[in-house]
Amino acid sequence: MAQTQKLLEIQNVSKIFRIGGMLMGKKLTAIDDVSLDIDAGKPVILSIVGESGCGKSTLCKMILRLYKPDMGDIRLLGNSYADKKAYNPKQFKLDVQPIFQNPYESFSARKTVDTYLFNTALRLGICKNHAEAEKVVDETLRSVGMSLAVVKDKYPTQFSGGELQRVSIARALITRPKLIIADEPVAAIDASMKMNIVNLFKDLKDQYNVSFIYITHDLSTAYYVSDYIATLYRGGLIEYGPAKEIMDNPAHPYTELLMNAVPRVGDKWDQEMVMPDMEDKEYAITYCKFAPRCPYATDECRKRRPDMIDLGGQRKVLCFHSLVKPQ
């Protein structure tokens, strides 16, 4: 059987930051030996979930080439990020586009927002002239519920957060990318608009044949929008699999803890889930990082780190005492 081509491969990637001075400072392993991949061909939405400080945004920035991995490799359509000769900055921008958390920080208050859209279309060679760009920009804006007539000559402050995030999504779509990295894209948006934005991702995935990596701590939207979910804890990947299976039947005790706080459709959720504060020392643990908080932890968990277990059906978990047994 021919091996499926991968759109993105994250292979045993780690990222280490130094906190404080060179002599007295500490090392923080923000991403610890993470491996994930997305197949080419059929578009998917992969949500990366976990509490604040778990490494979600660091992983996002490595995929976007804003950070270099200290260990491991990332490959896009088979090309290694470490291969400088294979890197074409323009092609990378065509293939991979970001959507950031706060749309007001993505646009200068001194420029009209349509300036950014036209620049993307013209500078990256999507369109040959302004007339072509107008068609492409308008078409893309209409796909997110806006239009060039609505956006033209207006500044960022003339839009709501939800409207401006739609413009950000349109800007990302202009290049017809293969992958969009959406880093907490609804965190700064009014609660009433959150589902409208994530609904767009579901629609645009098939319309534009684009895969999304949706980075979030908002588990209610992750449950609704995802094809697959990857759970991070203290920089490590602890569970991965089809979204519905993970949400309805988590294999890792930490994922179980997260899922117990997620409202299902029709439930009322009055407050954000609050997880324990990040503790630097937990990142340095050489055994199971969740053991100090885990209700199922045994002596084995406090002696060494578990291996990733293949549960079958595209599911895997980093746990000695998986709540779901391998098939």
Secondary structure as UniProt FT lines:
FT   STRAND          6..19
FT   TURN            22..24
FT   STRAND          26..39
FT   STRAND          45..49
FT   TURN            52..53
FT   HELIX           56..63
FT   TURN            64..65
FT   STRAND          71..76
FT   TURN            77..78
FT   STRAND          79..80
FT   TURN            81..82
FT   HELIX           84..86
FT   HELIX           89..95
FT   STRAND          96..99
FT   HELIX           103..106
FT   TURN            109..110
FT   HELIX           113..123
FT   TURN            124..125
FT   HELIX           130..143
FT   TURN            144..145
FT   HELIX           148..151
FT   TURN            152..153
FT   HELIX           156..158
FT   HELIX           161..173
FT   TURN            174..175
FT   STRAND          179..183
FT   TURN            185..188
FT   HELIX           191..207
FT   TURN            208..209
FT   STRAND          211..216
FT   HELIX           219..225
FT   STRAND          228..233
FT   TURN            234..235
FT   STRAND          236..242
FT   HELIX           243..248
FT   HELIX           253..259
FT   TURN            260..261
FT   TURN            265..266
FT   HELIX           280..283
FT   TURN            289..290
FT   HELIX           291..293
FT   TURN            295..296
FT   HELIX           300..302
FT   STRAND          308..312
FT   TURN            313..314
FT   STRAND          315..318
FT   TURN            320..321
//
